[in-house]
Amino acid sequence: MSLEKTLNETAEFIKGKLGENIPQTAVTLGSGLGEFADKLSDKTVIPYQEIPHFHHTTVVGHAGQMVIGKTEKGSHVLALQGRIHAYEGHSFEEVVFPTRVLKTLGVRNLILTNASGGMNSHFKAGDLVLIKDHLNLTGHNPLMGKNHDFLGPRFPDMTNTYCPGLREAIKKAAKEINYSLKSGVYVGVLGPSYETPAEIKMYQTLGGDMVGMSTVAEAIAGHHCGLKMAGISCITNMAAGLGAEELDHADIKEEANKVKDIFISLIESSLYYLESGQ
C-alpha cells in the first residue's frame, strides 16, 4: 500500500472516532511530559495499538495514546502522549508517520516537546527551553528515498522550521505566567547510548544548547508537509561531563515531574494565544 493510502486509511479511522471535530493544534509529548494530556477534559482517548499503522511505544514515560480534549482555558487540542524512536528499531519513516497523519487530518500547528540534556552553562535541570533551531546529527533524514510529492517538495527550505509566529505565541504565554523561558539550539542524535563528554564538547562547539534522541526527524517531516511547528525542551539533566552524576533514564521522569505544572500552564497559555490570534 502506498504511503498516501496508508495515511488516508489512518486518518479516516481517527475521523471515525472524532467526526470532523479535529483540533487545529497538536502537541507531541516527550518523556515524562504526558500529564498534560491527562489533565484534558471532555476527552477522547485512542490507544496507539488501536490506530491502523501506528506502533506501540516501549520507552518508560511514553503512554502511547492519542488524546483529544480541552484545556482549562477551553482550547481544543490533540495530544500524542508519547512517541516511538529510531533507536527502538523503527525506520525514520515509521517515526514520522504520526506527524504526517496529523497533517492528513487537517491539523495546522504542531508543538513538539522532549526531555533533553542541557549543554548550555546557563541551563539547569528543570528549565523549559524554546527551540529556535536544530542540528540533525542522527546521520539520517526522514525525507531520504523517493519524494512524496503529495506531502511536499523534493528539497524543502529549512530556514523557518520552527515557525516565528508560534514561537512568539509561546513567548507571550511565558510572560503571562511569569516564567523566564530560555531558548536554544537542539541537537538531535540517534541514541540510545548517552553521549560521551567529548561528544558534548563537540556539540557545544557546533552551537548546540541541549541534546536529545527525538524531535529532529518529526520537525523535518512536519516542515516538509506544511505544518507550522514549535519545539520545547525540558532540561532533565546536564549532559555528560557537565555534572557529577551518571546519567539515568529514571531521572528524566523525576525531573520532568518537578516542572509539570509550569509545563502544563505554558502549553495551555500558548494554545490560547494560538487560538485567539493575539
N, C-alpha and C positions, 0 to 999 in steps of 0.2 A: 504494500500500500504506500502511495506517495506521502510525503510529509504534509502536503496541503490537505489531503483527505484525512490523514490521521488527526491533524489539528482540528479540522471541522467536526470530526466524529466526537472528539473530546469536548469541544465547545458545545455541541448540541446536547451531550449528556448533562453538562453543567446547567445549561439553559433549561433543560427539562426539570431540574430541581428548583431553579430560581425564577423561571419565566424570563421576561425581558428586563427584570429588575437588576441590572448589572451596574455596580458602582463605577464611577469614573476613575477612582484611585484605588490602587492596591499597595499592600505592604508585604514584602518578604521578610520574615522574622528569623534572625540568626540565633546562634546558640545562646540559650538562657534568656531569650527575649520574648518568648512565646506568650507570656502572661497578658500582653496587650490584647491578644485575641480572646483570652479567657474572660476579659472584662467587657467585651461587647455585649449589647443587649439585642433582643429580637433577632437572634442569630440562627443561621442555618449552618450546620457542620457536615462536611463531606470528607470522610477519611480518604487518604490518597489511594488506598487499596481498592476503593470502590470506583475510582475515576479511571476510565479507559486510558491506557498507555502511560499512566503515572507510575512511579516506582515508590516502594516503601522507603522510609527513612530509617537509618540504623544507628545514627550517632546520638548519644545522650544529649538532651536539650532540644531535640527536634521532634515535636509531637507527630508530625506527618498528617496534617489535615488542612483542608480549605475551610475558612470560617468567614461567613458574610454576615455583617450586622451593623449596628450603630454605636458610635461612641457616646460618651456622656454629653458631649456638645451637639449631638444629633447628626454627626456626619456619617454618611453611608460609605462603608469600606469593605474591600475584600482582602483578607489576610491569608497569606500562605504561611502556615505555622510549621516552619521547618523546611529544609531543602536537602537535596542529595548533592554529593560531591564527587568529583572525578577520582579522588583517592580511594573511594569505596569500590572502584572498578567500573564506573559508568563512563560512557563516552561523553564528550563535551556536548554533542547534540542532545543526549538524554538530559544532561544537567540543565540546559537552557530550554528544554521543552515546555516546562510550566510558564516560563516568561513569554514564550511565543503563544501559548494558549491564552494568556491574559490579553494580548493584542487581538487575537482572533475573537475573543468575547466582546471586545469593544472598550476595554479599559484604555484610558489615555495616559494616566500618570502612574509611575511606579517608584516607591521608596524602598530601596534595598538597604537592609540592615545586617550587621555582622558583629561578632566578637573578634577582637584583634589584639595583637601585641603592640605596645607603644614603643616607638623608636625615637620620638622627639623628646628632648630633655625637659620640655615644658609640660609634657603629659604625665599623668599618673593614673593608676588603676582606678576605674570608676568614672573617668571622663567620657563624655559623649563628644564625638568629633564629626563634623560635617565634611564629607569627602568632596574635595574640589577637583581632583583628577586621580588617575591611577597609572601604575606601571604594571604591565602584564608580563610577569616573569614565570608564568606557568610552562612556557615552552610550547604552548598550543593556542589555537584560536578557534572558536566555535563556528566561524564562517569558512573554514577550510573545506575544500571539496567543491562540488557543483553549487553555484549560487542559486538560491531560491528567489527567483525574480519577483514572485508574488509578495515576498516579505520586504525586500529592499535591494539596493544596488550592489553590484559586484564589489565596488571599492567605496565603502561609506566613509565620509569625513568624520573624524572623532573629536573635533575641536570642542564641541559643546555636549559631550556625552552626558555630563551632569548639568542638567538644564539650569541656566541662571535664574529663571523665574521661580522654579521650585526651590532652589537654594535660598532665594530671597524670602520666600514664604516661611521656610524653616527658621531663618534668622529672625524674622519678625515674631514667630512663635516663641523662640528662645527668650527674646526680650520681654514678651508678655508674661512669661512665667519666671522672669528674673534669673535666667540661667545663663552663665557665661559659656557659650558654645564655641569651642575651638574649631579650626578647620585644618585639613591636611591632605597629603597625597597618600593614597592607599596602595600598597604593594601586594599584588596577588601572586601567590606561589602555589605549587601543586600539593605539597604535603605528602603523606600525613606526618612525617617527622617534623619536629620543630626545627627552626633554623639554627645554624651554628653561630657563635659570636662573630666569626669572620664574615659570614654572610650578612649579618645585621650591619656590620660596619660598611660593607659594600652597598647595601640598600640605603643607608643613611647618606653615603657619598653621592648616590644617584638622585637624592632628593626625596626619599621616602620618609613618611612620618609614622605610619602604622603598617602592620603586615598581617595577612591572613590567608586562608585557604579557600575563599569563595568570592562571590560578588563580581569579579572582573569578567568572567565569561558571560554572566547574566547581563552585565552592563553593555558589553559589546553586542550581544544578540538583541537586547532591548532597543538600543540605539539604532541598530540596523533596521529593525522593523517599525521604527517611528514612535516608540514610546518616549514620553518625556520622563526623565529619571533624576532622582537624587539619591544620595547614599549617606548613611550614618553608621559610624563605627563606635562600638562600646569598647573602650580600652579595659581589658580584663586582667592584663598583666604587663609588666615591662618585658621587652624581648630579651632573648638570650644574651648574656654578658652585661646586661644593664641593671640586673638585680641580683640579690644574694641567693634567692631560692631557685630550685629546679622547677621547670615548667610542668604543670599537671593539668590535664583537661578538666578534672573535677573542680579546679579553682575557678574555671570560667563561669560556671553556673552560679557559684557563690558570689563572685564579684558582680555579675550581671544582676543578681537578685538585690544587691545593695542599691542599685541605681534604677530599679524597675519603675518606681513611682515617677521619677523625673522623666524617664524614657517615655512612659505612657502619656504623661502630660504634654511632653514635647510633640509626640506624634499626633495626639488629639488636637492640639492647637494648630499644628501645621495643616492638618486636614481641613480645619475650619477656615483657615486663610485661603487654602486652595479652592474650597467650595464657594466662598464669598467673593473671591476675586480681588481681595484687598491687597 
